[in-house]
Amino acid sequence: MNSKKPLILISNDDGYHSNGIRTLVSFLSDFADIVVCAPEAARSGFSCAFSVVDYLLLKRRHNIPDCEVWSCTGTPVDCVKLALDRIFTGRRPDLILGGINHGDNSSVNNHYSGTMGIAYEGCMKYIPSIAFSSCDYDPGADLSYLRGYVRRIVSKVLAEGLPKGVCLNVNFPKAEPFAGLKVCRMGFGSWTNEVVPCRHPRGFDYYWMTGHYRNDEPEATDTDRWALEHGYVAVTPTKIDVTDFEALGRMKTWETL
């Protein structure tokens, strides 16, 4: 690898063979050395989960040009951990990217997302990290129109870095032209009707997890959901430290109990 170029680790939760990860590599391979380490199959909804009871396999692949590709039998976070420990010898990546995910990870989806799990894991390793997601759920969708914004955001982070404990959650509307870019907070929302009960022909019940998203603050104009619904690219700085400092201050009186 050319040590003069930035070194980027890319993973996802859709699998090493996905359209989104191929597209992301194609956006950046002209100015960065890229290593892909991604799950063997889809791992959506795995958030920050990692494997503690199953062993992991790491296999070299050759399905994406202009980069080094590995697959892992575990979760997105397993992929990051294995890549940093087994693949990157002598040099840490300058940037860790998740995506491009097929499906948005705005609002509370952030907490379930394996794509965000990648960014969180990189952030906890003190490496600037970004998760990229598209509101287009079609796994074969043409995402080439995201190129300009992805390159500008990546270049900005490579040049300036990110604060300690902060990663970026970037979500794109389904179609262009975009209205612009909004740096915004995570919106509050709820998933409803999440369980679909079914009856198996052999006489037992089983369930599918699904649901419908509800925006719980539709009038708020400073959220990621508002930005996406109005055609903006939504960029949400996301913190690893989940301490509620306002509550911390109030609860200091507990120390006298």
N, C-alpha and C positions, 0 to 999 in steps of 0.2 A: 504493500500500500504506500501511496505517496504521502509522506509525513508532512508535506507542506499544505496539504488539503485538510479541511475539517474532517473529523471522523465521526460518523453518525451511526447509531444503532437504531434500527427500525423493527418494531414488532406490531402485533395486532391481536384481535380476538376472533377474526374470521378465518384464520388459517393461512399458512405460508403461500398457498396457491391462489389467494383471493385477488380479485381485480383491484381492490382498493390499495393493497400493499404494492402491487406492481406499478400502479399509477403514481404512488408517492415516490417510489424509487426513481421512476422516469423523470420526475420533476427536479430531482436533486443530484443525480449521478454525474452531471457535467462539472460540478464544482466541489463535490465532496466524495470521500471514500465511504462506502456504505456497507454495513453488515446487517443482514436480516436474520433474526432468530424469532420464529413465530410458531404457534401451535400447529400440530399435524392436522387438526380439524377445528371446526368452530367451537369457540369457548365463550360465547356471549354470556353476559350476566355473572361472570366469575369475579368481578371487582378485584380486590387485592388478595384473593385466595391463592395459596400455594400448597404444594403436595407434601403431606407428612406421613401418609401410609402407603403410597405407591412409589416404586422406583421410576426413574425418568430415563428416557432414551433421547439421545441427541444425534441427528443424522444430517450429513451434508447433502444439500440439494443443488440442482443446476437449472432451475426453471426461470430465473430472472436474470437478464443480461446486465453487465456492468456492475455487479456487486457479488458479495459472498453470501450464500444463503444456507441457513440451517433450519431444521424443524425440530420441535420438541414435543414429546408426548404429554406434557403437562399443561399448566395454565399460562396465561400471558405473563404473570409475575414470575413463574418458574423460568420462562424464556429469558427474561431480563437477568435474573440471578445466575442462571447457567452461562449466559453469554459473557457477563462480566467476570465470572470465575474461570471459565474454560476456554473461551474464544479470544478475549482481549488479554493478550499477554504482553506486558511491558508498556502498554498505553491505554488509558481510559478514553472512552468516547467523549467528544466535546458536546454531544447533544444526544438525547434519547427521544424518539418519536413513536407515538402510537397511531395506527390508522393506515389509510383513511377508512374509517368505519362506515359501513352501510347502515345508516340509521343514526338519528341525532342523539347526543348525550348531554343535552341541556337540562336545566332544572334538576329535579331529584334523580333523574336518570344517571347523573354523575356518580351517584353512590353505588349503583349496580354495575357500572360499566367496566368490562375488562380492558377496554381501550384506555380509560382513565386509570385503571390499576397500573398500567405500564408507566404512565406519567408520574403517578404517586411513588412507585418504586424507584424510578430514576431520581425523583426529587429527594427521597429519603437517603439516596446515595450521594447527594449533593452534586448531581449532574443536571444542568438545565434540561427541562423536559416539557414536551408539548403533546397533547392529544388532538388529533384532527378527526372530525366526524361530519358526515353529510346527511341531510334530511332525506336523501333519496335512498329508499330501502331496497331498490332493485340491485341484486348482487352483480348484475352485468352492466350497470349504468355507466355511461360515458362521463367520467369525472374530470376530463381534461380542462374544463373551464375553471377549475379551482387553482390552476397552476400559478397564476400571477400572485394571488394572495398567499398561497403556501410559501412560495419562494421569498416574498417580502417579509413574512413573519419569521421564517427560519433565519434569514439573513440578519434581521433585527436582533433576534435572541443570540445568535452567534457573535454578533458585534458587541452587544451590551450585557449579555447574561441575564439572569433573573435573580431576584432577592432570595436569600436563604429561606428554604421552606415554602417556596412558591413555584407552582407549575401552571401551565396554561391549558384551559379547556376551550378549544376552538371549534365552533359549529357553523356549518354552511347551509344556507337555504337550498331548496331542491333545485332551483333554476336561476340562471342569470337573466338579465343584467342585475347585479347587486346594487342596492341603494348606497353601499359604502360599508365601512367597518365601525362597529360599536364595541367599546370596552365597557362591559356591563356586569352586574351582579347576577348570581344564580337566582332564578325565580322559584317561588314556592308552588308546588303542584301536588296532585294526588293521583294514584292509580286506583281505579274502581273496577268492579266486576272482574276481579283477577283470576278467579278459579272457575273453570268449565268442567263440571262433572260429566262423566260418560259411563256407560254400562258396557262391559265387555261381553261378547257372545258366549263366553264360557262361564258367565254368571258372577263376575266380581266388578266392583266399582274402580274406576281409575280417573285421573284428573289431568287436565292441561292447565298450565299457568299462562295466562294471557292478560287482557285488561285494556282499559281505555284511559288515556291521560286526560286529566282535568286541570286547567290553569286556575289556580286558587287566587290569583291577583291579576285578573285580566286588564284592569285599568292602569296598572303600574307600567311606566314607560322606560324604566331603567333596568329591565331584566333581560336575560338572554332569550326568553320566550318571546317577549315583545319584539326584540331585534329580529329574530328569525321570521316571525309572522309579518314583519314589515320589510323584508328583503335584505336585511343587513347580515353581514358576517359577524357572528357574536364571539367575542374574545373575553373569557372570564378568568382573571387571575384567581387561583385556587390554593388555599393554604393547607399544609400538612398539620400544623398545630391547630387542634380543634378546641382548645381552651376557650371558654366564654369568659373574657376578662371582666366584663361588666358584672356578671354573676360572681366571679371570683372576688371582686372588691366588696360586694354586698355580703358575701358569705364569710368574710374574714372574722365577723363577730362570732362565728361558730367556734373559733379557737378558744373562746372563754367558757364554753359549755362545761 
